[in-house]
């Protein structure tokens, strides 16, 4: 595959703290020689692992972007052993527009991996990550929320990679976020995800769903920022002793999984969605978790969306307006991930 056209104004091998940009060439009607500029910071000291920490994979997911911006401003090399590569916003046009998809090419960045050096801006950035930054990294952290479409019980989550050292490292890193829930999830809406590409390269991949919807609470911001720092301490990159749920006076994290397509519930009709169950609450098989109402037919009874199986409501619809086929709920099930094959 061709070399990346992306130019970096930072030196990834240099010690100390640097701040610069990734220049991604593209053209539009008023700019034949334009560049998409993505801020990037590199903080390195001594020898040790490299963590690539990113957010804004989807533009409308802001807690991770804020957490990384705080981190890059506050850290200096004395706080670090090894190397941190920090990219607060992977899809800048989408973040500015508060959209999930990039306004430049209409793509979901998280469906473009491994990317292409000759494609659209999303393809080019994905290719640069796949061929330049992932090979530099030992750990890849990709901070998500549900954005404006889905509200999650805040959780660190991961794919169930094959049993072995990579899975063990990912389980421990996921737990180090100290969320009440840790979530094993499946890809139900396409291929080409950033975490899958990083996993295929053998990286320790840690991801999250830190809430969602337009309203981001102070608690979600704090949990995102404290969790990220604790994970970096757990990995030995950030100075300080990591805390555990036990030292915080909390019970063990609750591991849940939603690996079957049937765990994800979709709207059978368009309408106005009513959440009937609080996030994080247990539900029974057949229990209604939501109801779809019809503005133009107030005399019509709502259609209920029910849980196929017993479990916990880990995610639910954020906007009230729902279109047929939208995911409106995810029911997860208790699991001990260390006993899975």
C-alpha positions in Angstrom: 0.0 0.0 0.0 1.2 3.5 -0.8 2.8 5.7 1.8 0.6 8.1 3.8 0.2 11.7 2.5 -0.3 12.9 6.1 2.4 15.2 7.5 3.1 15.4 11.2 4.8 18.5 12.7 5.9 16.4 15.8 8.8 14.1 16.1 7.6 10.8 17.6 11.1 9.8 18.6 11.9 13.0 20.5 12.0 13.2 24.3 10.1 15.9 26.1 6.7 17.5 25.3 5.6 18.6 21.8 2.4 20.0 20.4 1.7 20.1 16.7 -0.7 18.9 14.0 -1.3 16.2 11.5 -1.8 17.8 8.1 -4.3 15.8 6.0 -4.5 17.1 2.4 -7.9 17.4 0.8 -9.6 19.7 -1.7 -12.9 21.5 -1.7 -14.5 24.2 -3.9 -12.7 27.1 -2.3 -9.5 25.2 -1.5 -7.5 23.2 -4.0 -4.5 22.9 -1.6 -6.3 22.7 1.7 -5.3 20.7 4.7 -7.4 19.2 7.5 -5.4 20.0 10.7 -5.7 17.6 13.6 -4.0 18.6 16.9 -1.6 16.1 18.3 0.7 16.1 21.3 3.6 13.8 22.2 5.0 13.5 25.7 8.0 11.2 26.1 10.5 10.5 28.8 12.9 7.5 29.1 12.0 4.0 28.0 8.7 2.4 28.5 5.4 1.6 26.7 3.7 3.9 24.3 0.0 4.7 24.6 -1.9 6.2 21.8 -4.9 8.0 23.3 -7.7 9.3 21.1 -11.2 10.7 21.1 -13.6 12.3 18.7 -13.7 9.2 16.6 -17.3 10.3 16.2 -17.6 14.1 16.3 -20.5 14.4 18.7 -18.9 12.5 21.5 -17.2 15.1 23.6 -16.2 13.8 27.1 -13.1 12.0 25.8 -12.1 15.0 23.8 -12.2 17.2 26.8 -10.4 14.6 29.0 -7.5 14.5 26.5 -7.3 18.2 26.1 -7.0 18.6 29.9 -4.4 15.9 30.0 -2.2 17.3 27.3 -2.3 20.8 28.9 -1.5 19.6 32.4 1.1 16.9 31.9 4.8 17.5 31.6 7.6 14.9 30.8 8.3 14.3 34.5 4.8 12.8 34.8 5.5 10.2 32.1 7.5 7.0 31.8 7.6 5.9 28.1 5.5 7.9 25.6 2.1 9.3 25.3 0.6 10.2 21.9 -2.5 12.3 22.4 -5.1 13.1 19.7 -8.1 14.8 21.2 -10.2 15.0 18.0 -9.9 12.5 15.2 -12.8 13.9 13.1 -12.5 17.7 13.5 -15.1 18.7 10.9 -17.7 16.4 12.6 -16.8 17.7 16.1 -17.3 21.3 15.0 -20.6 20.4 13.4 -21.7 18.2 16.3 -22.3 15.3 14.0 -21.5 11.6 14.1 -20.5 11.4 10.4 -17.9 13.6 8.8 -19.3 16.6 6.8 -16.4 16.3 4.4 -17.2 12.9 3.0 -20.3 11.7 4.8 -18.5 8.8 6.3 -18.5 7.1 9.7 -14.8 7.3 10.6 -15.2 4.2 12.7 -16.1 2.1 9.6 -13.1 3.1 7.4 -10.3 1.0 8.7 -7.6 0.0 7.7 -8.2 3.0 5.4 -6.6 4.2 2.2 -3.9 6.8 1.4 -5.8 7.8 -1.8 -9.4 7.9 -0.4 -11.4 10.6 1.3 -10.1 12.4 4.5 -11.6 9.7 6.7 -9.9 7.0 4.7 -6.5 8.9 4.8 -6.6 9.4 8.5 -7.6 5.8 9.2 -4.7 4.6 6.9 -2.2 6.9 8.8 -3.3 5.4 12.1 -3.2 1.9 10.8 0.2 2.2 9.2 2.1 4.8 11.2 0.7 5.3 14.7 -0.6 1.8 15.6 2.8 0.3 14.9 4.4 2.8 17.3 1.9 2.0 20.1 1.7 -0.8 22.7 -1.7 0.5 24.0 -4.5 2.0 22.0 -7.2 3.9 23.9 -10.3 5.1 22.0 -12.8 7.0 24.1 -16.4 6.9 23.0 -19.8 7.9 24.2 -23.1 7.1 22.7 -23.1 10.5 21.1 -26.5 12.1 20.4 -28.1 8.8 19.3 -27.6 6.5 22.3 -27.3 7.0 26.0 -25.1 4.4 27.8 -24.7 3.5 31.4 -21.1 4.8 31.6 -18.8 1.8 31.0 -15.4 0.8 29.8 -15.8 -1.9 27.2 -13.9 -4.2 24.8 -14.2 -6.9 22.2 -13.7 -10.5 23.2 -10.3 -11.1 21.5 -8.8 -14.6 21.5 -7.8 -16.0 24.9 -4.2 -15.2 25.8 -2.0 -12.3 27.0 -3.7 -9.7 24.8 -7.1 -10.5 26.3 -5.7 -10.6 29.8 -4.1 -7.1 29.4 -7.3 -5.7 27.9 -9.4 -7.1 30.7 -7.1 -5.6 33.4 -7.0 -2.2 31.5 -10.7 -2.1 31.1 -11.3 -2.7 34.8 -8.8 0.0 35.6 -11.3 2.6 34.4 -13.2 1.7 37.6 -16.7 2.0 36.0 -19.6 0.3 37.7 -20.0 -1.8 34.5 -17.5 -3.3 32.1 -19.0 -4.4 28.8 -18.1 -7.0 26.2 -19.8 -5.9 23.0 -20.3 -7.1 19.4 -20.2 -5.2 16.2 -23.7 -5.2 14.8 -23.6 -2.3 12.3 -20.8 -2.9 9.9 -17.0 -3.6 9.7 -13.9 -1.5 9.6 -13.7 -0.4 13.2 -10.7 1.3 14.7 -10.5 -1.1 17.7 -10.6 -4.1 15.4 -7.7 -2.9 13.4 -5.6 -2.2 16.5 -6.6 -5.6 18.0 -5.5 -7.3 14.8 -2.1 -5.7 15.2 -1.8 -7.2 18.8 -2.3 -4.0 20.7 -3.9 -3.7 24.2 -7.1 -1.9 23.2 -9.2 -0.1 25.8 -12.4 1.6 24.8 -15.4 3.2 26.5 -19.0 4.3 26.2 -19.1 7.2 28.7 -22.7 8.1 28.7 -24.2 9.8 25.7 -27.0 12.2 24.5 -26.7 16.0 24.3 -26.6 16.5 28.0 -23.2 15.5 29.4 -23.2 15.6 33.2 -20.4 16.7 35.4 -20.3 13.2 36.8 -19.7 11.7 33.3 -16.9 14.2 32.6 -15.3 13.5 36.0 -15.6 9.7 35.5 -14.0 10.0 32.0 -11.1 12.1 33.2 -10.4 10.1 36.3 -10.7 6.8 34.5 -8.3 7.8 31.8 -5.7 8.9 34.2 -6.1 5.8 36.3 -5.7 3.5 33.3 -2.5 5.3 32.3 -1.2 4.8 35.9 -2.2 1.2 35.8 -0.2 0.8 32.6 2.9 2.4 34.2 3.0 5.4 31.8 1.6 8.0 34.2 3.3 8.6 37.5 1.3 7.7 40.6 -0.3 4.6 42.1 -3.6 3.5 40.5 -6.6 3.2 42.6 -9.0 0.3 42.6 -12.7 0.0 43.2 -11.8 -1.6 46.5 -9.6 1.3 47.6 -12.4 3.6 46.6 -14.8 1.7 48.8 -16.8 0.4 45.9 -17.9 -3.1 45.1 -16.5 -5.1 42.2 -17.2 -4.0 38.7 -20.1 -5.8 37.0 -19.0 -7.5 33.8 -21.8 -7.8 31.3 -21.9 -8.9 27.6 -24.1 -8.4 24.6 -22.6 -10.6 21.9 -25.8 -11.8 20.2 -27.7 -9.7 17.6 -30.9 -10.3 19.6 -29.4 -8.4 22.5 -29.8 -5.2 20.5 -33.4 -3.9 20.0 -34.5 -1.9 17.0 -37.5 0.3 16.5 -40.2 -1.5 14.4 -41.8 1.8 13.4 -41.0 5.5 13.4 -42.4 7.7 16.2 -41.6 9.2 19.5 -39.7 7.0 21.9 -40.5 6.7 25.6 -37.8 5.1 27.8 -39.6 2.9 30.4 -36.6 1.6 32.3 -33.7 3.5 33.9 -30.2 2.8 32.6 -28.4 0.1 34.6 -31.6 -1.5 35.8 -32.2 -5.3 35.5 -35.1 -6.4 33.2 -37.0 -9.6 32.7 -37.5 -11.5 29.4 -40.5 -10.0 27.7 -40.5 -6.8 29.8 -41.2 -3.6 27.9 -38.1 -1.3 27.9 -39.6 1.4 25.7 -42.7 2.5 23.9 -43.1 4.2 20.5 -45.9 6.8 20.3 -47.4 8.3 17.2 -47.9 12.1 17.1 -50.3 12.0 14.2 -52.4 9.2 15.7 -52.8 10.0 19.4 -55.7 7.6 19.6 -53.4 4.7 18.6 -51.8 2.6 21.4 -48.0 2.7 21.5 -45.9 -0.2 20.3 -43.7 -1.6 23.1 -40.1 -2.6 22.6 -39.4 -5.6 24.9 -36.3 -7.4 26.2 -35.8 -10.7 24.4 -34.0 -12.1 27.4 -33.4 -11.2 31.1 -30.5 -8.9 31.7 -29.5 -5.3 32.4 -30.4 -2.2 30.3 -26.9 -1.0 29.3 -27.9 1.4 26.6 -31.0 3.2 25.5 -32.3 5.6 22.8 -31.2 9.3 23.5 -33.4 11.4 21.1 -37.1 11.1 21.5 -37.7 11.1 17.8 -37.0 7.6 16.4 -36.9 6.2 12.9 -37.8 2.7 12.0 -34.7 0.5 12.4 -32.9 2.7 14.9 -31.3 0.9 17.8 -33.3 1.9 20.9 -32.0 -0.5 23.6 -29.2 -3.0 24.4 -29.8 -5.7 27.0 -26.6 -7.1 28.4 -26.0 -10.2 30.5 -23.8 -11.0 33.5 -20.6 -12.8 32.6 -17.2 -13.7 34.1 -14.9 -12.9 31.2 -12.0 -14.8 32.7 -14.0 -18.0 32.4 -14.9 -17.6 28.7 -13.1 -19.8 26.2 
